[in-house]
Amino acid sequence: MNPSHPLKLIVWFWVFLGLINISKSSPRRLRLINFGDSNSDTGGVLAGAGLPIGLPHGITFFHRGTGRLGDGRLVIDFLCEHLNLSYLSPYLDSLTPNFTSGVNFAVSGATTLPQFVPFVLDVQIRQFIHFKNRSLELVSQGTNNLIDEEGFRNSLYMIDIGQNDLLLALYASNLTYEPVVDKIPSFLAEIKLAIQNIYQYGGRKFWIHNTGPLGCAPKELALHRHTEHDLDRIGCLRVHNNVAKAFNKGLQTVSEDMRLVFKDATIVYVDIYAIKYKLFAKYKRYGFDMPFMACCGYGGPPNNYNVKATCGQPGYSICSNVSRSIIWDGVHYTEVANGMVAKSIISGRYSIPSLRIDQVWVA
């Protein structure tokens, strides 16, 4: 008997074990499950409410209306690209949805309150629970290409909501700071409840976006008569941004509290406000012109926004170079601005704790 045979068997045995370990430690399939409003709506309001969001929305990248409010890709689309995922299908899409990369419950206009009204955060969470239960039922029956129990547990749950609550409260209070701030705890309670419910149904990875500088939107500047005293140092409405900051401070506290309660969960808070405010404050550095003027709208400088002729409605016009604009339609960001926001998010510099989005699955 060749004395080298036992040695070869031992070597092959350890190689086999190594292959098993490599297989076990290979990266899990990445998926995103998103909740929110128009910041991340990839077609939910079109599918759910039938609102005809067609061209010129989508003109830059998709070259057709997809239900996204913007000229092209949203921040969440760029994040999907970075993670090598397909774009998220809306939960409400009834025709050939693709849920292999996750699912999107976000709907334009969504708020945190009141409960039980389509398509507020509470309803989106209820839809998620139904989606999960039904998916697991179909998986147990042999259906392929659906998210299984482990897939739901390892998904990244993203929440980006609150701006519409703040704006509605501002309008109701005639742009008065104190009444809006008094309502913020009730908005935050809904986001906290959403995290708790997702955790109860197996979620362990959370990605929470705060709200952006609402007072820099051309729509707000055009709709509300103001003086220099009402503006901050770069020209944004001060009261809007102050209530956004108050909301964000509370949201960061909610994220910190949830980390203490759910010690086996990863909960990342992302400072979207800082990222977006920098675009307006240093717009020339980023290649933009006239930061407070919408690309698509009516009225010309300084804001190119008129509620009677909004983007896509009779009378609107489009700027000659959309890549030089931060805001597309008075409210929503252009594709180039969204790409810059996504790049900052991906860097991890604006995350608490300091994590890049692709590191969440190994945290």
DOMARFI-504858 format. One record per residue (C-alpha): residue number from 1; z, y, x. Coordinates in Angstrom, 1 decimal. Each point is the difference from the previous one (the first is absolute). Layout:
BEGIN
(torke NUM (Z Y X)),
...
END
This chain:
BEGIN
(torke 1 (0.0 0.0 0.0)),
(torke 2 (-1.0 3.4 1.3)),
(torke 3 (3.3 1.8 0.7)),
(torke 4 (-1.6 3.3 -0.9)),
(torke 5 (-0.4 -1.0 -3.7)),
(torke 6 (3.6 0.6 -1.0)),
(torke 7 (-0.2 3.4 1.6)),
(torke 8 (-3.2 0.8 -1.9)),
(torke 9 (1.6 -1.0 -3.2)),
(torke 10 (3.0 2.3 0.6)),
(torke 11 (-2.3 2.9 0.8)),
(torke 12 (-2.1 -0.5 -3.1)),
(torke 13 (3.2 -0.3 -2.0)),
(torke 14 (1.3 3.4 1.1)),
(torke 15 (-3.5 1.5 -0.5)),
(torke 16 (0.1 -1.3 -3.6)),
(torke 17 (3.4 1.5 -0.5)),
(torke 18 (-1.2 3.3 1.4)),
(torke 19 (-2.9 0.0 -2.4)),
(torke 20 (2.4 -0.5 -2.9)),
(torke 21 (2.2 2.8 1.1)),
(torke 22 (-3.0 2.3 0.5)),
(torke 23 (-1.1 -0.9 -3.6)),
(torke 24 (3.5 0.8 -1.3)),
(torke 25 (0.2 3.3 1.8)),
(torke 26 (-3.5 1.2 -0.9)),
(torke 27 (-0.1 3.3 -2.0)),
(torke 28 (0.5 -0.3 -3.7)),
(torke 29 (-2.8 1.2 -2.3)),
(torke 30 (0.5 3.7 -0.6)),
(torke 31 (0.0 1.4 -3.5)),
(torke 32 (0.8 3.4 -1.6)),
(torke 33 (1.4 0.4 -3.5)),
(torke 34 (-0.1 3.7 -0.9)),
(torke 35 (1.7 2.1 -2.7)),
(torke 36 (-0.8 3.7 -0.5)),
(torke 37 (-2.2 2.8 -1.4)),
(torke 38 (-3.3 1.6 0.9)),
(torke 39 (0.9 0.1 3.7)),
(torke 40 (-0.7 -3.8 0.1)),
(torke 41 (-1.8 -0.8 -3.3)),
(torke 42 (-3.1 -2.0 0.9)),
(torke 43 (-1.2 -0.3 -3.6)),
(torke 44 (3.0 -0.6 -2.2)),
(torke 45 (-0.4 3.0 -2.2)),
(torke 46 (-3.7 -0.8 -0.5)),
(torke 47 (0.7 -3.6 -0.9)),
(torke 48 (3.2 0.7 -2.0)),
(torke 49 (-0.9 3.2 -1.9)),
(torke 50 (-3.8 -0.1 0.3)),
(torke 51 (-0.1 3.5 1.5)),
(torke 52 (-3.5 0.5 1.3)),
(torke 53 (0.7 1.0 3.6)),
(torke 54 (-3.6 0.0 1.4)),
(torke 55 (-2.0 2.0 2.4)),
(torke 56 (0.6 2.4 1.8)),
(torke 57 (3.2 -2.0 0.5)),
(torke 58 (-0.8 -2.6 2.6)),
(torke 59 (-3.1 1.8 1.3)),
(torke 60 (0.9 -0.2 3.7)),
(torke 61 (0.7 -3.7 0.6)),
(torke 62 (-0.5 -2.1 -3.1)),
(torke 63 (-3.0 2.1 -1.3)),
(torke 64 (1.2 -0.8 -3.6)),
(torke 65 (3.0 0.5 -2.1)),
(torke 66 (2.7 -2.7 0.6)),
(torke 67 (2.9 1.6 -1.9)),
(torke 68 (1.4 1.6 3.2)),
(torke 69 (0.6 3.8 -0.3)),
(torke 70 (-1.6 1.2 3.2)),
(torke 71 (-3.3 0.1 1.7)),
(torke 72 (0.6 -3.3 1.8)),
(torke 73 (2.7 -2.3 1.3)),
(torke 74 (3.7 0.6 -0.6)),
(torke 75 (2.9 -0.5 2.5)),
(torke 76 (0.6 -3.5 -1.4)),
(torke 77 (-3.6 -0.9 0.7)),
(torke 78 (0.3 1.0 3.6)),
(torke 79 (3.2 -2.0 0.3)),
(torke 80 (-1.8 -3.0 -1.4)),
(torke 81 (-2.8 0.4 2.6)),
(torke 82 (2.6 0.3 2.8)),
(torke 83 (1.6 -3.3 -1.2)),
(torke 84 (-3.4 -1.7 -0.4)),
(torke 85 (0.5 -0.3 -3.7)),
(torke 86 (-2.5 0.5 -2.8)),
(torke 87 (0.6 3.1 -2.2)),
(torke 88 (2.6 -0.7 -2.7)),
(torke 89 (-1.2 -0.8 -3.4)),
(torke 90 (1.8 1.7 -2.9)),
(torke 91 (2.2 -2.4 -2.0)),
(torke 92 (-1.7 1.2 -3.2)),
(torke 93 (-3.5 -0.8 1.2)),
(torke 94 (-1.3 -2.7 -2.3)),
(torke 95 (-3.4 -0.6 1.8)),
(torke 96 (0.0 -1.9 3.2)),
(torke 97 (3.2 1.2 1.6)),
(torke 98 (0.9 -1.2 3.5)),
(torke 99 (3.7 -0.5 0.5)),
(torke 100 (-0.2 -1.8 3.3)),
(torke 101 (1.2 3.1 1.9)),
(torke 102 (2.5 1.0 -2.6)),
(torke 103 (0.0 2.0 -3.2)),
(torke 104 (0.2 3.6 -1.0)),
(torke 105 (2.1 1.1 -3.0)),
(torke 106 (-0.5 3.8 0.7)),
(torke 107 (-1.4 2.1 -2.8)),
(torke 108 (-1.0 3.7 0.2)),
(torke 109 (2.5 2.2 -1.8)),
(torke 110 (2.8 -2.5 0.3)),
(torke 111 (3.6 1.2 0.1)),
(torke 112 (3.4 -1.6 0.4)),
(torke 113 (1.1 1.1 -3.5)),
(torke 114 (0.2 -0.4 -2.9)),
(torke 115 (0.2 -3.8 -0.1)),
(torke 116 (-2.3 -2.3 -2.0)),
(torke 117 (-2.8 2.5 -0.1)),
(torke 118 (-3.3 -1.1 1.6)),
(torke 119 (-0.3 0.1 2.9)),
(torke 120 (3.4 1.1 1.4)),
(torke 121 (1.7 -1.7 2.9)),
(torke 122 (2.1 -2.1 -2.3)),
(torke 123 (-3.1 -1.4 -1.7)),
(torke 124 (-1.7 -0.6 3.3)),
(torke 125 (3.0 -2.1 1.1)),
(torke 126 (-0.1 -1.9 -3.3)),
(torke 127 (-3.7 -0.7 0.6)),
(torke 128 (0.8 -1.3 3.5)),
(torke 129 (2.6 -2.4 -1.4)),
(torke 130 (-2.6 -1.3 -2.5)),
(torke 131 (-2.6 -0.2 2.8)),
(torke 132 (2.3 -2.0 2.2)),
(torke 133 (1.1 -2.4 -2.7)),
(torke 134 (-3.5 -0.6 -1.2)),
(torke 135 (-1.3 -0.4 3.6)),
(torke 136 (2.6 -2.6 0.8)),
(torke 137 (-0.8 -1.9 -3.2)),
(torke 138 (-3.7 -0.1 0.8)),
(torke 139 (0.7 -1.0 3.7)),
(torke 140 (2.2 -2.9 -1.3)),
(torke 141 (-3.0 -1.1 -2.1)),
(torke 142 (-2.3 -0.1 3.1)),
(torke 143 (-1.6 3.4 -0.2)),
(torke 144 (-1.1 1.3 3.5)),
(torke 145 (-0.2 3.6 1.4)),
(torke 146 (3.1 1.2 -1.7)),
(torke 147 (3.3 1.1 1.6)),
(torke 148 (2.6 -2.7 0.2)),
(torke 149 (3.8 0.3 0.2)),
(torke 150 (0.0 0.4 3.8)),
(torke 151 (-2.9 2.5 -0.3)),
(torke 152 (2.1 2.2 -2.4)),
(torke 153 (3.0 -0.3 2.3)),
(torke 154 (-2.0 1.1 3.0)),
(torke 155 (-2.0 2.8 -1.7)),
(torke 156 (0.6 3.6 0.9)),
(torke 157 (1.1 1.9 -3.1)),
(torke 158 (-1.2 3.6 0.1)),
(torke 159 (1.3 2.8 -2.2)),
(torke 160 (-1.5 3.5 -0.1)),
(torke 161 (1.1 1.9 -3.2)),
(torke 162 (1.9 3.0 -1.1)),
(torke 163 (-2.4 3.0 0.4)),
(torke 164 (-0.9 0.1 -3.7)),
(torke 165 (3.6 -0.1 -1.1)),
(torke 166 (0.7 3.0 2.2)),
(torke 167 (-3.0 1.9 -1.2)),
(torke 168 (0.7 -0.6 -3.6)),
(torke 169 (3.6 1.1 0.5)),
(torke 170 (-1.2 3.1 1.8)),
(torke 171 (-2.3 0.9 -2.9)),
(torke 172 (2.7 -0.6 -2.5)),
(torke 173 (2.5 2.3 1.9)),
(torke 174 (-2.5 2.8 0.5)),
(torke 175 (0.1 -0.8 3.8)),
(torke 176 (3.7 0.2 0.2)),
(torke 177 (1.6 -2.0 2.8)),
(torke 178 (3.5 -0.9 -1.4)),
(torke 179 (-1.1 -1.8 -3.2)),
(torke 180 (-2.5 -2.1 1.9)),
(torke 181 (2.5 -1.0 2.7)),
(torke 182 (2.4 -1.0 -2.8)),
(torke 183 (-2.5 -2.5 -1.2)),
(torke 184 (-0.8 -1.5 3.4)),
(torke 185 (2.9 -2.6 0.0)),
(torke 186 (-1.5 -1.5 -3.2)),
(torke 187 (-3.4 -0.4 1.7)),
(torke 188 (1.6 -1.5 3.1)),
(torke 189 (2.0 -2.4 -2.2)),
(torke 190 (-3.3 -1.5 -1.3)),
(torke 191 (-1.3 -0.5 3.6)),
(torke 192 (3.3 -1.7 1.0)),
(torke 193 (-0.2 -2.2 -3.1)),
(torke 194 (-3.6 -0.9 0.9)),
(torke 195 (1.1 -1.1 3.5)),
(torke 196 (2.9 -2.0 -1.5)),
(torke 197 (-2.3 -1.8 -2.4)),
(torke 198 (-2.6 -0.8 2.6)),
(torke 199 (2.7 -1.4 2.2)),
(torke 200 (1.3 -2.1 -2.8)),
(torke 201 (-3.5 -1.5 -0.4)),
(torke 202 (-0.2 -0.9 3.7)),
(torke 203 (-1.3 3.2 1.7)),
(torke 204 (1.5 0.6 3.5)),
(torke 205 (-2.3 2.5 1.5)),
(torke 206 (-0.2 3.6 -1.3)),
(torke 207 (-2.1 3.0 1.0)),
(torke 208 (1.1 3.2 -1.7)),
(torke 209 (-2.0 3.2 0.2)),
(torke 210 (1.6 3.3 -0.8)),
(torke 211 (-1.9 2.8 -1.8)),
(torke 212 (-2.2 2.5 1.6)),
(torke 213 (0.0 3.9 0.1)),
(torke 214 (-0.8 0.6 -3.7)),
(torke 215 (-0.1 3.8 0.6)),
(torke 216 (-3.0 -0.2 2.3)),
(torke 217 (-2.3 -1.4 -2.7)),
(torke 218 (-2.8 2.5 -1.0)),
(torke 219 (0.6 -0.9 -3.7)),
(torke 220 (3.6 1.2 0.1)),
(torke 221 (-0.8 3.1 1.9)),
(torke 222 (-2.8 0.8 -2.5)),
(torke 223 (2.0 -0.7 -3.1)),
(torke 224 (3.2 1.9 0.8)),
(torke 225 (-0.1 3.7 0.6)),
(torke 226 (2.0 0.8 3.1)),
(torke 227 (0.8 2.6 2.6)),
(torke 228 (0.5 -0.3 3.7)),
(torke 229 (3.7 -0.5 -0.6)),
(torke 230 (-0.8 -3.2 -1.9)),
(torke 231 (-1.8 -1.5 3.0)),
(torke 232 (1.3 -1.7 3.1)),
(torke 233 (-1.1 0.9 3.5)),
(torke 234 (-3.4 -1.7 -0.2)),
(torke 235 (-0.8 1.0 -3.6)),
(torke 236 (1.3 -2.9 -2.1)),
(torke 237 (2.0 0.6 -3.2)),
(torke 238 (3.6 -0.1 1.2)),
(torke 239 (1.7 -1.4 -3.2)),
(torke 240 (-2.4 -2.9 -0.2)),
(torke 241 (0.6 -1.0 3.6)),
(torke 242 (3.8 0.5 -0.3)),
(torke 243 (0.3 -2.4 -2.9)),
(torke 244 (-2.2 -2.5 1.9)),
(torke 245 (2.4 0.2 2.9)),
(torke 246 (3.0 -0.5 -2.2)),
(torke 247 (-1.7 -3.1 -1.6)),
(torke 248 (-0.9 -1.3 3.5)),
(torke 249 (3.6 0.5 1.3)),
(torke 250 (1.3 -2.1 -3.0)),
(torke 251 (-2.7 -2.6 0.5)),
(torke 252 (1.0 -0.5 3.6)),
(torke 253 (3.6 -0.5 -1.1)),
(torke 254 (-1.1 -2.6 -2.5)),
(torke 255 (-1.9 -1.8 2.7)),
(torke 256 (3.1 0.1 2.3)),
(torke 257 (2.2 -1.3 -2.8)),
(torke 258 (-2.3 -2.8 -0.8)),
(torke 259 (0.0 -1.1 3.6)),
(torke 260 (3.7 -0.4 -0.1)),
(torke 261 (-0.1 -2.0 -3.2)),
(torke 262 (-3.0 -2.2 0.8)),
(torke 263 (0.7 -0.9 3.6)),
(torke 264 (-2.7 -2.7 0.2)),
(torke 265 (-2.6 2.5 -1.1)),
(torke 266 (-2.2 2.5 2.0)),
(torke 267 (-0.1 3.3 -1.7)),
(torke 268 (-2.2 2.7 1.7)),
(torke 269 (0.1 3.6 -1.1)),
(torke 270 (-3.2 2.0 0.9)),
(torke 271 (0.0 3.8 0.3)),
(torke 272 (-3.3 0.8 -1.7)),
(torke 273 (1.1 3.6 -0.5)),
(torke 274 (0.2 0.7 3.7)),
(torke 275 (-3.4 -1.6 0.6)),
(torke 276 (-1.8 1.9 -2.7)),
(torke 277 (1.7 3.3 0.6)),
(torke 278 (-1.2 -0.1 3.6)),
(torke 279 (-3.6 -0.1 -1.3)),
(torke 280 (0.5 3.3 -1.8)),
(torke 281 (2.1 1.6 2.7)),
(torke 282 (-2.4 -0.9 2.9)),
(torke 283 (-3.2 -0.3 -2.0)),
(torke 284 (-2.3 1.4 2.8)),
(torke 285 (1.3 -2.6 2.4)),
(torke 286 (-1.1 -2.7 -2.4)),
(torke 287 (-3.4 1.5 -0.6)),
(torke 288 (0.5 1.5 -3.5)),
(torke 289 (-0.9 3.3 -1.5)),
(torke 290 (1.8 1.9 -2.8)),
(torke 291 (2.7 -2.6 -0.5)),
(torke 292 (1.0 1.3 -3.5)),
(torke 293 (-3.5 -0.2 -1.5)),
(torke 294 (-1.2 -3.1 -1.9)),
(torke 295 (-3.4 -1.4 1.1)),
(torke 296 (-1.0 -1.0 -3.6)),
(torke 297 (0.8 2.4 -2.8)),
(torke 298 (-0.9 3.5 -1.3)),
(torke 299 (0.9 3.5 0.8)),
(torke 300 (-0.6 0.4 3.7)),
(torke 301 (2.7 1.4 2.4)),
(torke 302 (2.9 -0.1 0.4)),
(torke 303 (0.6 -3.3 -1.9)),
(torke 304 (-3.3 -1.0 -1.7)),
(torke 305 (2.0 -1.4 -2.9)),
(torke 306 (-0.4 0.8 -3.7)),
(torke 307 (1.6 -2.2 -2.7)),
(torke 308 (-3.1 0.5 -2.2)),
(torke 309 (-2.4 -1.3 2.6)),
(torke 310 (1.7 -2.5 2.1)),
(torke 311 (-1.8 -2.4 2.4)),
(torke 312 (-2.6 -2.0 -2.0)),
(torke 313 (0.1 2.3 -3.0)),
(torke 314 (-2.8 2.3 -1.0)),
(torke 315 (-0.2 3.0 2.4)),
(torke 316 (1.5 -1.6 3.1)),
(torke 317 (-1.5 0.1 3.4)),
(torke 318 (0.6 -1.8 3.3)),
(torke 319 (0.6 1.6 3.4)),
(torke 320 (-2.7 -0.4 2.6)),
(torke 321 (2.1 -2.1 2.4)),
(torke 322 (2.8 -2.0 -1.6)),
(torke 323 (1.3 -1.1 3.4)),
(torke 324 (1.2 3.6 0.6)),
(torke 325 (2.2 -0.2 -3.1)),
(torke 326 (3.5 -1.4 -0.3)),
(torke 327 (0.0 0.0 -3.8)),
(torke 328 (-2.8 -1.5 -2.1)),
(torke 329 (0.6 1.2 -3.6)),
(torke 330 (3.0 2.3 0.1)),
(torke 331 (2.5 -2.9 0.1)),
(torke 332 (-1.3 -3.1 1.8)),
(torke 333 (-0.8 -0.2 3.7)),
(torke 334 (-3.4 -0.5 1.5)),
(torke 335 (-0.9 -3.2 1.7)),
(torke 336 (0.1 1.6 3.5)),
(torke 337 (3.5 1.4 -0.8)),
(torke 338 (1.1 -3.4 -1.3)),
(torke 339 (-1.2 -1.6 3.1)),
(torke 340 (2.1 2.3 2.2)),
(torke 341 (3.0 -0.6 -2.2)),
(torke 342 (-0.5 -3.8 0.3)),
(torke 343 (-0.3 0.3 3.8)),
(torke 344 (3.3 1.8 0.2)),
(torke 345 (1.6 -2.7 -2.2)),
(torke 346 (-1.4 -2.8 2.1)),
(torke 347 (1.4 1.7 3.2)),
(torke 348 (3.6 -0.7 -1.3)),
(torke 349 (1.2 3.4 1.1)),
(torke 350 (0.8 1.0 -3.5)),
(torke 351 (1.8 -3.2 -1.0)),
(torke 352 (3.7 -0.5 -0.4)),
(torke 353 (0.9 -2.4 1.6)),
(torke 354 (-2.7 0.5 2.6)),
(torke 355 (-2.5 -2.8 -0.9)),
(torke 356 (-3.8 -0.1 -0.2)),
(torke 357 (-1.3 -1.6 -3.2)),
(torke 358 (-1.3 -3.0 1.8)),
(torke 359 (3.4 -0.7 1.5)),
(torke 360 (1.7 -0.4 -3.3)),
(torke 361 (-1.0 -3.7 -0.2)),
(torke 362 (1.8 -0.7 3.3)),
(torke 363 (3.0 2.3 -0.5)),
END
